[in-house]
Amino acid sequence: MSTFMAKPAELERKWYIIDAADKPLGRVASAAASILRGKNKPTFTPHVDCGDFVIILNADKAVLTGKKLEQKYYRHHSGYIGGLKEVQYKLLMDKNPEKAMMLAVKGMLPHNTIGANSLTRLRVYKGSEHDHAAQKPEVYTGIIK
């Protein structure tokens, strides 16, 4: 019996909706990363980008557990001396919750071209409205605690 290998031309991509309201940010990001990677399919192949599209709604209502709002920082560096920029997650979740969710999902994907291509299939929205009704997305039925 031979091992099944998915081919990029034979893939069918679905659209899924995940509602992040009152759910931990990391749990939602983990579920989204798994779908984007294609790990929820029986035809998963590690070297082929076989994931689906994901729409995350209500990113502003996602919660951070514990004291992460005060203690966690998003840090990035410009590359110049003294170029470290820090943003507290409390401020990041108030001003740009879509970016916080996008960064969480990005960190859970592989750091190569497959992960970069997977991230292009992620759509994050602050509220409960989205522009993808024509794609007929289905609600993700997996368990997010």
Backbone as JSON Lines, residues from 0, in Angstrom:
{"i":0,"aa":"M","n":[0.85,-1.18,0.0],"ca":[0.0,0.0,0.0],"c":[0.89,1.24,0.0]}
{"i":1,"aa":"S","n":[0.61,2.17,-0.88],"ca":[1.44,3.37,-0.99],"c":[0.86,4.51,-0.16]}
{"i":2,"aa":"T","n":[1.72,5.42,0.23],"ca":[1.31,6.58,1.01],"c":[0.71,7.63,0.09]}
{"i":3,"aa":"F","n":[-0.41,8.22,0.52],"ca":[-1.06,9.25,-0.29],"c":[-0.29,10.55,-0.19]}
{"i":4,"aa":"M","n":[-0.03,11.19,-1.31],"ca":[0.62,12.5,-1.36],"c":[-0.3,13.46,-2.11]}
{"i":5,"aa":"A","n":[-0.72,14.51,-1.44],"ca":[-1.6,15.5,-2.08],"c":[-0.82,16.31,-3.1]}
{"i":6,"aa":"K","n":[-1.5,16.65,-4.18],"ca":[-0.91,17.48,-5.22],"c":[-1.61,18.84,-5.21]}
{"i":7,"aa":"P","n":[-0.87,19.93,-5.38],"ca":[-1.49,21.26,-5.31],"c":[-2.63,21.46,-6.3]}
{"i":8,"aa":"A","n":[-2.58,20.82,-7.46],"ca":[-3.63,21.0,-8.46],"c":[-4.93,20.3,-8.06]}
{"i":9,"aa":"E","n":[-4.86,19.31,-7.21],"ca":[-6.05,18.53,-6.87],"c":[-6.74,19.0,-5.58]}
{"i":10,"aa":"L","n":[-6.26,20.09,-4.99],"ca":[-6.8,20.55,-3.71],"c":[-8.11,21.3,-3.88]}
{"i":11,"aa":"E","n":[-9.01,21.09,-2.93],"ca":[-10.24,21.86,-2.83],"c":[-10.2,22.62,-1.52]}
{"i":12,"aa":"R","n":[-10.3,23.92,-1.59],"ca":[-10.21,24.74,-0.38],"c":[-11.6,25.2,0.04]}
{"i":13,"aa":"K","n":[-11.91,25.02,1.33],"ca":[-13.17,25.47,1.91],"c":[-12.92,26.76,2.69]}
{"i":14,"aa":"W","n":[-14.0,27.4,3.07],"ca":[-13.95,28.6,3.91],"c":[-14.59,28.28,5.25]}
{"i":15,"aa":"Y","n":[-13.92,28.64,6.35],"ca":[-14.44,28.41,7.69],"c":[-14.53,29.74,8.44]}
{"i":16,"aa":"I","n":[-15.53,29.83,9.32],"ca":[-15.7,31.0,10.18],"c":[-15.46,30.56,11.63]}
{"i":17,"aa":"I","n":[-14.62,31.32,12.34],"ca":[-14.39,31.08,13.76],"c":[-14.81,32.35,14.5]}
{"i":18,"aa":"D","n":[-15.69,32.19,15.48],"ca":[-16.12,33.32,16.29],"c":[-15.24,33.37,17.55]}
{"i":19,"aa":"A","n":[-14.49,34.46,17.72],"ca":[-13.55,34.57,18.83],"c":[-14.14,35.23,20.06]}
{"i":20,"aa":"A","n":[-15.42,35.53,20.06],"ca":[-16.04,36.22,21.19],"c":[-15.97,35.37,22.45]}
{"i":21,"aa":"D","n":[-15.41,35.94,23.52],"ca":[-15.31,35.33,24.84],"c":[-14.5,34.02,24.84]}
{"i":22,"aa":"K","n":[-13.58,33.89,23.89],"ca":[-12.69,32.72,23.85],"c":[-11.26,33.21,23.97]}
{"i":23,"aa":"P","n":[-10.37,32.4,24.55],"ca":[-8.96,32.81,24.67],"c":[-8.32,33.01,23.3]}
{"i":24,"aa":"L","n":[-7.55,34.08,23.18],"ca":[-6.91,34.44,21.92],"c":[-6.03,33.31,21.4]}
{"i":25,"aa":"G","n":[-5.27,32.68,22.26],"ca":[-4.36,31.62,21.85],"c":[-5.08,30.37,21.36]}
{"i":26,"aa":"R","n":[-6.2,30.04,21.99],"ca":[-6.97,28.86,21.57],"c":[-7.58,29.07,20.19]}
{"i":27,"aa":"V","n":[-8.08,30.27,19.95],"ca":[-8.65,30.6,18.64],"c":[-7.55,30.58,17.58]}
{"i":28,"aa":"A","n":[-6.4,31.15,17.92],"ca":[-5.28,31.2,16.97],"c":[-4.78,29.8,16.66]}
{"i":29,"aa":"S","n":[-4.76,28.93,17.64],"ca":[-4.32,27.55,17.44],"c":[-5.25,26.8,16.5]}
{"i":30,"aa":"A","n":[-6.55,26.97,16.68],"ca":[-7.52,26.32,15.8],"c":[-7.4,26.86,14.38]}
{"i":31,"aa":"A","n":[-7.23,28.18,14.25],"ca":[-7.09,28.78,12.92],"c":[-5.82,28.31,12.23]}
{"i":32,"aa":"A","n":[-4.71,28.21,12.96],"ca":[-3.45,27.75,12.38],"c":[-3.56,26.31,11.9]}
{"i":33,"aa":"S","n":[-4.27,25.49,12.64],"ca":[-4.46,24.1,12.25],"c":[-5.25,23.98,10.95]}
{"i":34,"aa":"I","n":[-6.29,24.8,10.81],"ca":[-7.1,24.78,9.58],"c":[-6.3,25.34,8.42]}
{"i":35,"aa":"L","n":[-5.58,26.45,8.64],"ca":[-4.77,27.06,7.58],"c":[-3.7,26.1,7.07]}
{"i":36,"aa":"R","n":[-3.17,25.29,7.95],"ca":[-2.12,24.34,7.58],"c":[-2.71,23.11,6.9]}
{"i":37,"aa":"G","n":[-3.98,22.78,7.19],"ca":[-4.63,21.62,6.59],"c":[-4.59,20.39,7.46]}
{"i":38,"aa":"K","n":[-4.25,20.55,8.73],"ca":[-4.1,19.4,9.62],"c":[-5.43,18.77,10.01]}
{"i":39,"aa":"N","n":[-6.54,19.43,9.72],"ca":[-7.84,18.86,10.03],"c":[-8.35,17.94,8.92]}
{"i":40,"aa":"K","n":[-7.59,17.8,7.85],"ca":[-7.99,16.96,6.72],"c":[-7.29,15.6,6.77]}
{"i":41,"aa":"P","n":[-7.96,14.56,6.31],"ca":[-7.27,13.26,6.25],"c":[-6.21,13.21,5.15]}
{"i":42,"aa":"T","n":[-6.26,14.15,4.23],"ca":[-5.29,14.17,3.12],"c":[-4.12,15.1,3.39]}
{"i":43,"aa":"F","n":[-3.85,15.41,4.68],"ca":[-2.76,16.32,5.03],"c":[-1.43,15.77,4.55]}
{"i":44,"aa":"T","n":[-0.68,16.65,3.87],"ca":[0.66,16.32,3.41],"c":[1.59,17.44,3.88]}
{"i":45,"aa":"P","n":[2.64,17.12,4.63],"ca":[3.45,18.17,5.25],"c":[4.15,19.12,4.28]}
{"i":46,"aa":"H","n":[4.54,18.64,3.11],"ca":[5.3,19.48,2.2],"c":[4.43,20.2,1.16]}
{"i":47,"aa":"V","n":[3.1,20.07,1.28],"ca":[2.18,20.73,0.36],"c":[1.27,21.65,1.16]}
{"i":48,"aa":"D","n":[1.03,22.83,0.62],"ca":[0.13,23.79,1.27],"c":[-1.31,23.38,0.97]}
{"i":49,"aa":"C","n":[-1.91,22.58,1.85],"ca":[-3.23,22.01,1.57],"c":[-4.3,22.52,2.54]}
{"i":50,"aa":"G","n":[-4.1,23.7,3.13],"ca":[-5.05,24.23,4.1],"c":[-6.22,24.95,3.47]}
{"i":51,"aa":"D","n":[-7.12,25.39,4.32],"ca":[-8.34,26.08,3.9],"c":[-8.28,27.55,4.3]}
{"i":52,"aa":"F","n":[-9.31,28.3,3.89],"ca":[-9.44,29.71,4.25],"c":[-10.11,29.82,5.62]}
{"i":53,"aa":"V","n":[-9.71,30.83,6.4],"ca":[-10.28,31.03,7.73],"c":[-10.68,32.49,7.89]}
{"i":54,"aa":"I","n":[-11.89,32.71,8.4],"ca":[-12.38,34.04,8.74],"c":[-12.57,34.07,10.26]}
{"i":55,"aa":"I","n":[-11.88,34.97,10.93],"ca":[-12.03,35.11,12.38],"c":[-12.84,36.37,12.66]}
{"i":56,"aa":"L","n":[-13.96,36.2,13.33],"ca":[-14.84,37.32,13.66],"c":[-14.71,37.68,15.14]}
{"i":57,"aa":"N","n":[-15.08,38.89,15.48],"ca":[-15.08,39.4,16.86],"c":[-13.7,39.3,17.52]}
{"i":58,"aa":"A","n":[-12.66,39.7,16.81],"ca":[-11.31,39.65,17.36],"c":[-11.17,40.59,18.55]}
{"i":59,"aa":"D","n":[-11.96,41.64,18.58],"ca":[-11.89,42.58,19.7],"c":[-12.48,42.0,20.98]}
{"i":60,"aa":"K","n":[-13.29,40.93,20.88],"ca":[-13.91,40.32,22.05],"c":[-13.15,39.09,22.54]}
{"i":61,"aa":"A","n":[-12.02,38.77,21.9],"ca":[-11.19,37.66,22.38],"c":[-10.56,38.08,23.71]}
{"i":62,"aa":"V","n":[-10.35,37.11,24.59],"ca":[-9.83,37.42,25.92],"c":[-8.41,36.89,26.07]}
{"i":63,"aa":"L","n":[-7.65,37.57,26.9],"ca":[-6.34,37.1,27.3],"c":[-6.44,36.71,28.77]}
{"i":64,"aa":"T","n":[-6.05,35.5,29.11],"ca":[-6.21,35.01,30.47],"c":[-5.09,35.51,31.36]}
{"i":65,"aa":"G","n":[-5.34,35.46,32.65],"ca":[-4.32,35.86,33.63],"c":[-4.03,37.34,33.56]}
{"i":66,"aa":"K","n":[-2.77,37.7,33.74],"ca":[-2.35,39.1,33.74],"c":[-1.68,39.49,32.43]}
{"i":67,"aa":"K","n":[-2.0,38.77,31.34],"ca":[-1.32,39.01,30.08],"c":[-1.58,40.41,29.52]}
{"i":68,"aa":"L","n":[-2.74,40.98,29.78],"ca":[-3.02,42.32,29.27],"c":[-2.02,43.34,29.79]}
{"i":69,"aa":"E","n":[-1.58,43.19,31.03],"ca":[-0.62,44.13,31.61],"c":[0.83,43.68,31.44]}
{"i":70,"aa":"Q","n":[1.09,42.38,31.46],"ca":[2.46,41.89,31.49],"c":[3.03,41.52,30.12]}
{"i":71,"aa":"K","n":[2.19,41.26,29.14],"ca":[2.67,40.8,27.84],"c":[2.87,42.0,26.92]}
{"i":72,"aa":"Y","n":[3.96,41.98,26.15],"ca":[4.29,43.05,25.22],"c":[4.55,42.49,23.83]}
{"i":73,"aa":"Y","n":[4.16,43.24,22.81],"ca":[4.56,42.92,21.45],"c":[5.79,43.76,21.16]}
{"i":74,"aa":"R","n":[6.9,43.11,20.86],"ca":[8.16,43.81,20.62],"c":[8.63,43.56,19.2]}
{"i":75,"aa":"H","n":[9.12,44.6,18.56],"ca":[9.78,44.44,17.27],"c":[10.9,45.47,17.16]}
{"i":76,"aa":"H","n":[11.86,45.18,16.31],"ca":[13.06,46.0,16.22],"c":[13.23,46.48,14.8]}
{"i":77,"aa":"S","n":[13.61,47.76,14.65],"ca":[13.79,48.34,13.32],"c":[15.1,47.92,12.68]}
{"i":78,"aa":"G","n":[16.05,47.45,13.49],"ca":[17.35,47.08,12.96],"c":[18.41,48.13,13.26]}
{"i":79,"aa":"Y","n":[17.98,49.29,13.69],"ca":[18.91,50.37,14.04],"c":[19.15,50.37,15.55]}
{"i":80,"aa":"I","n":[20.21,51.03,15.97],"ca":[20.53,51.13,17.38],"c":[19.4,51.88,18.1]}
{"i":81,"aa":"G","n":[18.93,51.31,19.19],"ca":[17.84,51.92,19.95],"c":[16.5,51.8,19.25]}
{"i":82,"aa":"G","n":[16.37,50.86,18.3],"ca":[15.16,50.75,17.5],"c":[14.15,49.75,18.02]}
{"i":83,"aa":"L","n":[14.23,49.39,19.32],"ca":[13.26,48.46,19.88],"c":[11.95,49.18,20.17]}
{"i":84,"aa":"K","n":[10.86,48.64,19.65],"ca":[9.54,49.21,19.88],"c":[8.73,48.21,20.7]}
{"i":85,"aa":"E","n":[8.06,48.69,21.71],"ca":[7.25,47.85,22.58],"c":[5.82,48.38,22.64]}
{"i":86,"aa":"V","n":[4.86,47.48,22.55],"ca":[3.46,47.84,22.7],"c":[2.84,46.86,23.68]}
{"i":87,"aa":"Q","n":[2.23,47.37,24.74],"ca":[1.56,46.53,25.72],"c":[0.3,45.93,25.08]}
{"i":88,"aa":"Y","n":[0.01,44.68,25.4],"ca":[-1.13,44.01,24.78],"c":[-2.46,44.67,25.12]}
{"i":89,"aa":"K","n":[-2.55,45.33,26.25],"ca":[-3.77,46.05,26.58],"c":[-4.04,47.13,25.54]}
{"i":90,"aa":"L","n":[-3.0,47.86,25.17],"ca":[-3.12,48.9,24.16],"c":[-3.33,48.3,22.77]}
{"i":91,"aa":"L","n":[-2.63,47.21,22.48],"ca":[-2.76,46.55,21.18],"c":[-4.17,46.0,20.97]}
{"i":92,"aa":"M","n":[-4.75,45.41,22.02],"ca":[-6.1,44.87,21.9],"c":[-7.15,45.98,21.79]}
{"i":93,"aa":"D","n":[-6.88,47.15,22.37],"ca":[-7.81,48.27,22.25],"c":[-7.75,48.89,20.86]}
{"i":94,"aa":"K","n":[-6.52,49.14,20.37],"ca":[-6.35,49.86,19.11],"c":[-6.46,48.96,17.88]}
{"i":95,"aa":"N","n":[-5.83,47.77,17.92],"ca":[-5.75,46.95,16.72],"c":[-5.83,45.46,17.08]}
{"i":96,"aa":"P","n":[-7.01,44.96,17.46],"ca":[-7.11,43.55,17.85],"c":[-6.88,42.6,16.68]}
{"i":97,"aa":"E","n":[-7.09,43.07,15.45],"ca":[-6.85,42.22,14.28],"c":[-5.37,41.86,14.19]}
{"i":98,"aa":"K","n":[-4.5,42.82,14.5],"ca":[-3.06,42.59,14.44],"c":[-2.63,41.6,15.51]}
{"i":99,"aa":"A","n":[-3.21,41.71,16.71],"ca":[-2.87,40.79,17.79],"c":[-3.23,39.35,17.4]}
{"i":100,"aa":"M","n":[-4.4,39.17,16.79],"ca":[-4.82,37.83,16.36],"c":[-3.94,37.34,15.22]}
{"i":101,"aa":"M","n":[-3.61,38.22,14.29],"ca":[-2.77,37.85,13.15],"c":[-1.38,37.42,13.62]}
{"i":102,"aa":"L","n":[-0.83,38.14,14.59],"ca":[0.5,37.8,15.12],"c":[0.47,36.45,15.85]}
{"i":103,"aa":"A","n":[-0.6,36.18,16.56],"ca":[-0.72,34.91,17.28],"c":[-0.78,33.74,16.3]}
{"i":104,"aa":"V","n":[-1.55,33.89,15.23],"ca":[-1.65,32.82,14.23],"c":[-0.33,32.67,13.48]}
{"i":105,"aa":"K","n":[0.3,33.79,13.15],"ca":[1.57,33.75,12.42],"c":[2.64,33.0,13.19]}
{"i":106,"aa":"G","n":[2.66,33.16,14.51],"ca":[3.65,32.47,15.32],"c":[3.42,30.97,15.41]}
{"i":107,"aa":"M","n":[2.2,30.51,15.09],"ca":[1.88,29.09,15.16],"c":[2.02,28.38,13.83]}
{"i":108,"aa":"L","n":[2.29,29.12,12.77],"ca":[2.5,28.52,11.45],"c":[4.0,28.29,11.24]}
{"i":109,"aa":"P","n":[4.36,27.4,10.32],"ca":[5.79,27.19,10.05],"c":[6.42,28.45,9.48]}
{"i":110,"aa":"H","n":[7.67,28.69,9.84],"ca":[8.38,29.89,9.42],"c":[9.12,29.63,8.12]}
{"i":111,"aa":"N","n":[8.34,29.4,7.06],"ca":[8.88,29.18,5.72],"c":[7.84,29.63,4.7]}
{"i":112,"aa":"T","n":[8.03,29.29,3.44],"ca":[7.1,29.76,2.41],"c":[5.71,29.15,2.56]}
{"i":113,"aa":"I","n":[5.61,27.93,3.07],"ca":[4.3,27.33,3.28],"c":[3.51,28.12,4.33]}
{"i":114,"aa":"G","n":[4.18,28.52,5.4],"ca":[3.52,29.32,6.44],"c":[3.14,30.7,5.94]}
{"i":115,"aa":"A","n":[4.0,31.31,5.12],"ca":[3.69,32.63,4.58],"c":[2.51,32.57,3.63]}
{"i":116,"aa":"N","n":[2.45,31.52,2.8],"ca":[1.31,31.38,1.89],"c":[0.03,31.04,2.65]}
{"i":117,"aa":"S","n":[0.15,30.3,3.73],"ca":[-1.02,29.96,4.54],"c":[-1.61,31.21,5.19]}
{"i":118,"aa":"L","n":[-0.75,32.11,5.62],"ca":[-1.21,33.32,6.3],"c":[-2.01,34.24,5.37]}
{"i":119,"aa":"T","n":[-1.78,34.13,4.07],"ca":[-2.55,34.96,3.13],"c":[-4.01,34.53,3.05]}
{"i":120,"aa":"R","n":[-4.32,33.33,3.52],"ca":[-5.7,32.84,3.51],"c":[-6.45,33.15,4.79]}
{"i":121,"aa":"L","n":[-5.85,33.93,5.67],"ca":[-6.5,34.3,6.93],"c":[-7.12,35.69,6.82]}
{"i":122,"aa":"R","n":[-8.37,35.81,7.24],"ca":[-9.05,37.1,7.28],"c":[-9.53,37.33,8.71]}
{"i":123,"aa":"V","n":[-9.16,38.47,9.3],"ca":[-9.52,38.76,10.68],"c":[-10.35,40.05,10.7]}
{"i":124,"aa":"Y","n":[-11.47,40.01,11.41],"ca":[-12.36,41.17,11.5],"c":[-12.63,41.51,12.96]}
{"i":125,"aa":"K","n":[-12.74,42.8,13.21],"ca":[-12.99,43.31,14.55],"c":[-14.41,42.99,15.01]}
{"i":126,"aa":"G","n":[-15.36,43.15,14.16],"ca":[-16.76,42.92,14.52],"c":[-17.28,41.6,13.99]}
{"i":127,"aa":"S","n":[-18.59,41.5,13.88],"ca":[-19.21,40.24,13.45],"c":[-19.6,40.25,11.97]}
{"i":128,"aa":"E","n":[-19.24,41.3,11.25],"ca":[-19.55,41.39,9.82],"c":[-18.31,41.04,8.99]}
{"i":129,"aa":"H","n":[-18.54,40.36,7.86],"ca":[-17.44,40.05,6.94],"c":[-17.92,40.18,5.5]}
{"i":130,"aa":"D","n":[-16.98,40.23,4.56],"ca":[-17.3,40.47,3.15],"c":[-17.23,39.21,2.3]}
{"i":131,"aa":"H","n":[-17.33,38.04,2.89],"ca":[-17.08,36.81,2.15],"c":[-18.3,35.9,2.09]}
{"i":132,"aa":"A","n":[-19.49,36.49,1.99],"ca":[-20.71,35.68,1.92],"c":[-20.77,34.9,0.61]}
{"i":133,"aa":"A","n":[-20.16,35.42,-0.46],"ca":[-20.19,34.74,-1.75],"c":[-19.43,33.42,-1.74]}
{"i":134,"aa":"Q","n":[-18.48,33.28,-0.82],"ca":[-17.69,32.05,-0.75],"c":[-18.4,30.95,0.05]}
{"i":135,"aa":"K","n":[-19.56,31.25,0.62],"ca":[-20.37,30.32,1.4],"c":[-19.54,29.65,2.5]}
{"i":136,"aa":"P","n":[-19.04,30.44,3.44],"ca":[-18.23,29.85,4.52],"c":[-19.11,29.07,5.49]}
{"i":137,"aa":"E","n":[-18.52,28.02,6.06],"ca":[-19.23,27.25,7.08],"c":[-18.62,27.53,8.44]}
{"i":138,"aa":"V","n":[-19.44,27.45,9.47],"ca":[-19.0,27.7,10.82],"c":[-18.14,26.53,11.29]}
{"i":139,"aa":"Y","n":[-16.99,26.84,11.87],"ca":[-16.09,25.8,12.38],"c":[-16.73,25.14,13.59]}
{"i":140,"aa":"T","n":[-16.84,23.81,13.54],"ca":[-17.54,23.1,14.6],"c":[-16.61,22.45,15.61]}
{"i":141,"aa":"G","n":[-15.31,22.63,15.45],"ca":[-14.37,22.08,16.41],"c":[-14.51,22.75,17.76]}
{"i":142,"aa":"I","n":[-13.96,22.12,18.79],"ca":[-14.09,22.63,20.14],"c":[-12.96,23.61,20.44]}
{"i":143,"aa":"I","n":[-13.33,24.82,20.85],"ca":[-12.37,25.83,21.31],"c":[-12.8,26.17,22.74]}
{"i":144,"aa":"K","n":[-12.0,25.76,23.71],"ca":[-12.38,25.94,25.11],"c":[-12.2,27.36,25.56]}
